[in-house]
């Protein structure tokens, strides 16, 4: 079983910065991809960024403002978010997919962390 724990959410003013973390733990043999998604009130969950061994892929609304990085030793990804806008307000979720020690695939979600951008 694989668990994901997000942290770093909170209240920030427009134009500010915030870094989110997502730590994966449990029966992890490999992590093929980690993803950040977000869900704003009244809207569907949307993809923010994906990171794999091949590289990263950002959604258009966050390009140039958000940066994802990964610490493979700690099975952790970080999402540095700069120039935050009110429309970035959402619950941010982390997702990881890969293979467990049993070699069976997994797809795990974190519980989400609230980010509010407001003056």
Buried (B, 14 or more C-beta within 10 A) or exposed (E): EBBBBBEBBEEBEEEEEBEBBBBBBEEBEEBEBBBBBBBBEEEEBEBBBBBBEEEEBBBEEBEEBBBBEBEEEEBBBBBBBBEBEEEBBBBBBBBBBBBBEEEEEBEBBBEBBEBBBEE
